[in-house]
Amino acid sequence: MCRILTSSIHQELTEGQRIRQRRAQKLWSPIERTAIQGRVDGWIPNILPEIRHSYVVPPWWTAPAIYIASSADNGIKAHDINALCRDDGVLDIFTDGSAIGGYVGAAAVAPRLKEGRLCYMGTEEMTTVFGAELQGIVMATAMTMTIKETQIQNLWAVNIYVDNQAAIRASANPGRQSGQYLLKEIVQGIDRLRGAGIRVQIHWIPAHVGVPGNEEADRAAKTAAQGPRTYSREVFYMLATCKQKLRKRVFRQWAKEWENGVTGRTIFHLEKEPNLGVLTKHTGIRRPLSSLITQLRTGKIALAHYLHMIQRRDSPRCPCSQGIQTVRHILTECPRTQDLREELLGRAHDIRRILKDSALVKAAAILVLRGNLLGQFQDVTEASDDLQAQEKPLEDPGADGSMTANHY
């Protein structure tokens, strides 16, 4: 959806949409419904989106020279050396972008000439600090051309100092990333300066380390963010902010449905809030172990209790005759798995902790594998690296985190 909104043929799609919207709603396509609902819900702003093209520069375009020091100290030293060696035909411009109170501003300053430019970029819901950093470079190229024409006719080089490395790299290698319309203006500005015989170099300068020009640009960018809410240029909402708002909206909806849902309650006892961290439990392990981990955590596993629940077994009792064969039973109580528990789980007896901890739940899956507790895994052999992360049993902190779910 976001890619379509920022497509270079978006205007043509919009014209077609205006015609199609005259039809009955039942004839709208899923994309049309999503776009309309997105504007109603607010994750698609009611302003023009940035337009992204397949390319910004031709293959033969020569990128400006960029200098990114390996450390902050080296960056300061490089700046100081440039300042000492500078002649009257070289101009230094410092740029910065800033966000304060939900508003974003950009600035470019030339301390030697006591000149600067400010630009209000809008709210954080429509643009980013990265976009403001790019706008700072846009203004730096425009300032340089103006100074060449009005003040320093013998100007032959400009050093643009930026404290955002991503903005520097994007300026030298513009692609299809969010903020492309600003990168296009940077390319045009650099080409104009080259046509005027001005060499452009973009340097990384560490932020907030006392470099006077950078500090002045930082103050100016904050002023732009806090100043009048009027635009000095045409501003489009960026793809990155649209995606960010959509992700937040989806996550809020996910969390609400997870909390109020009626399914997945077994996992809900383990993970009160939805998160992608659960995927780390399956990272770097074989498919059989990954499958076992999922079955242990969901409780949908071919143990006697679950098989009895789905009417595939007459009795839910464990062959040890000392309890119901549940996940909790085999991992904390069953005498048949006691030796394996001591070897693999150590003193961990809290079922919730075992199933939440990545290393412990992996050990629990290996316990099931070694104990031949499930018929479908009898032909699965244990690999030599299955226990690589389990060289030493983990200690149980002694917290009482027992769960109330019956099938645990």
C-alpha positions, 0 to 999 in steps of 0.5 A, a space after each residue: 500500500 505504501 509503495 503504491 502511494 509513493 509510486 511515480 504513477 500515483 497521480 494516474 492511479 488517483 485520477 482513476 480512483 476518483 472515477 471508480 469511487 462514483 461506483 457502489 462501494 461493493 465494487 471498490 478494490 481492496 487497495 481502494 478500501 485500504 487507502 480510504 480507511 487509512 485516511 479515515 484512521 489517520 495513518 495516511 495523512 491528507 497531504 501529498 506523499 513523496 514520489 519515488 522514482 526508479 532512479 535518481 541519477 544516471 549510472 555515469 553520475 559522479 558522486 561528491 567526495 565524502 569523508 567519514 572519520 573512523 571515530 569522533 576524535 578523528 572527525 574533529 581532527 579532520 575538521 581542525 586541519 581543514 580549518 587551518 588549511 582553508 583559503 578565502 576561496 573555500 566555504 564551510 557550511 554546517 547543517 543539522 536537523 532536529 525534532 522538538 515537541 513533535 515538530 521537525 526543523 532543518 538548518 544550514 549555517 555559514 559561521 564565517 559569513 554569519 549567514 544561515 537558512 532555516 526550514 520548518 519541515 512539519 510534524 514527526 507524523 509526516 517527516 523525519 529527522 533524517 529528512 531534515 538532515 537531507 534538507 540541510 544539505 539541500 539548503 547548503 548547496 543553495 546557499 553556496 550558489 547564492 554566496 558565489 553569485 553575490 559575495 565570493 566570486 572566487 569561491 572554488 570549493 565548499 565543505 559541507 559538515 553533517 553530523 548524520 552519517 546516513 544522510 551523507 551516504 545517501 547523498 553520495 549514493 541516492 536510491 529509492 529510500 524514503 526522502 528521495 525527493 530531497 536526494 534529488 534536490 541534493 543531486 541537482 544542487 551539486 550539479 549546479 555547483 559543479 557547473 559553476 566550478 565549485 568542488 563539493 565535499 561532504 564531511 561527517 562532524 561529530 554532534 555535541 562535542 563543542 565544534 562551534 559551527 555544529 553547535 550553531 547549526 544545532 541551535 538553528 535547527 531547534 529554532 526552525 522546529 520551534 518557530 512559526 509553523 509555516 513552510 518555506 518550501 513544498 513538503 511531502 509526507 515521507 514513506 518512512 513515517 507512513 510505515 511507522 504509523 502503520 506499524 504502531 497501529 497494527 501493533 496496538 490492534 494486535 495487542 488489543 486482540 491478544 489481550 481480549 482474545 479467546 484463543 491462544 490462552 496457553 501462550 498468553 500465560 507465557 507472553 502477556 504482550 505480543 512481541 517478535 522476541 519469541 522468534 529468537 527461540 527458534 533461531 539457529 535450531 533444527 526443524 524437529 527441535 523448533 517443532 517441539 518447542 512450539 508444541 511444548 509452548 502451546 500445549 498441543 502435543 501428543 502427550 496422554 492428556 492432550 490426546 485424551 482431550 481430543 478423544 484419541 486416547 482412553 486415559 490422560 494418565 502418564 505411564 509412570 502412574 503418578 499423575 496426568 501426562 502434561 507438559 508440566 508433569 514431564 518437565 517437573 515431576 515425572 520420575 521417568 524423566 528425572 535423570 534427563 531433567 537434572 542433566 538438561 534443566 538443572 535446578 529449573 523447576 518453574 514451568 513458566 520460566 522453562 517455557 519462556 527462556 530460550 535456552 531452557 525451552 530448547 533443553 526441554 525439547 531435547 529432553 522430549 527427544 531423548 526420552 522418546 516421549 513422542 512417537 513421531 520423533 522416534 527416528 529423529 537423531 540428536 545432532 552434535 550441536 543441539 546442546 551447544 547453548 546448554 553446556 551448563 544447566 541454568 540455576 532456578 532463581 526460586 521464583 514461584 511462577 507456576 501456571 494455572 493452565 491444566 494442560 501444563 
